[in-house]
Amino acid sequence: MATPRLFVSSTCYDLQEIRFQLRNFIRDFGYDAVMSEFDDIFYNYESHVQDSCIEEINKCQLFILVVGNNYGSFYHQDKQDDNIPESVTLREFRRALDVKIYKHIFINKYVEYDYKNYKRALDKVILKHFQKNNIPNDETDNVRNQVKRDFDEQYHFPYDSYKFVFYFLDIIHEIKEGNAINTFESFSDIKDTLRKQWANFMYESLTKKDKVQTIIQPLETKIDRIEKNISKLFESKTNEKDNQITFDLSSLTRETNIENLIKLQDEIQTLLSDVTHYTYYDFDEGFPLINKRITFSKKFSSEMVKEWLEYLKPLTQSFKWSKDISVVDVFKGLPFKYNKHNFQISYKTLFELFTLYNSFEETDKNNLVNTIREHFNLNYEAPIVSVPKDDDLPF
């Protein structure tokens, strides 16, 4: 019987206890844990031992990455005079990305907290630099990297290793797919997450037949619509005067326009919902839940919405290489409260919203402004006004 092989990647010295517990947990599931310190690696006689570890990932079905506050040993082929040479753990992670193996990513809770503080401070410096200077588009990347290098020279990293660890986390947070990241404080957190994820994976595998059917049915509907449109197209009329055949395209055009409009409406609602709300999976309830990301203490007018939409252009240019943007920057200067655990808005969402707005004619721009104003005002919460106590009491 074939047994899944799970490659465990992390620094060894500081995470030795977690690695040992993780190995037992994997084996209790009946899977094979692949870990260098337990001789699970085939060491090629003609290769460096680090390369043998990396090559072993090709033979595994799942990749588990655990990041603590150490960067680990430098990869032997990297030049030591590089600004930030890559570690063996980072090289293993890059190989996992190359071979598109399923992966779980765990980051120490306190390291992730320090990293987000660092990113917020860096983003503010970069935004300020781009607002003060007119940077050509072809120089954006170079200027941003230089600002980051200067910032890193002055930034007080809690630990010396964090300059390297944060470089690793930058790469992790830039992944576009399969990018679920979990934080942990102890092995118990890792164990609970893996147990739930593997249970859900089993459920998805067992119900895949039903999922295929949900894909096929919409395709069948689209095929039926195409057939009806073709029939309408060939409901021809003959012009008796010159004996020419003409087609009545009015109903076909009308149906297509309505369908496109509905798609556009759905797209706008999805983008606006992503700005003001976030979705999380409640394992106790067993289904995803939606919660507010932000609430406004002042109602939006049409002019405020227009100014905000125009502000998205310089904002997205400044954060061109960021995956997410803080609501503090997105709604700068506006009165609001936000959820401190989910305060990042996807760059892609904001970029698509501005691009959509910018592509419209003036009339449709105004219509979009009204739609956004109504949506934002649904998230309005009147500020609490404190009532002064009566001081004319006889005591």
Secondary structure, DSSP 8 states (H G I E B T S, - for coil): ----EEEEES-SSTTHHHHHHHHHHHHHTT-EEE-GGGT-S---TTS-HHHHHHHHGGG-SEEEEEE-S----B-TTS-TTSSS--BHHHHHHHHHHHHT-EEEEEEEHHHHHHHHHHHHHHHHHHHHHHHHS---GGGHHHHHHHHHHHHHHH---SSTTHHHHHHHHHHHHT--SS--EEEESSHHHHHHHHHHHHHHHHHHHHTHHHHHHHHHHHHHHHHHHHHHHHHHHT-EEEETTTTEEEE--HHHHHHHHHHHHHHHHHHHHHHHHHHHEEEEEETTTTEEEEEESEEESS---HHHHHHHHHHHHHHHHHTTT-SEEEHHHHTTTS-EEE-TTS-EEEHHHHHHHHHHHHHS-HHHHHHHHHHHHHHHHTTB------------S--
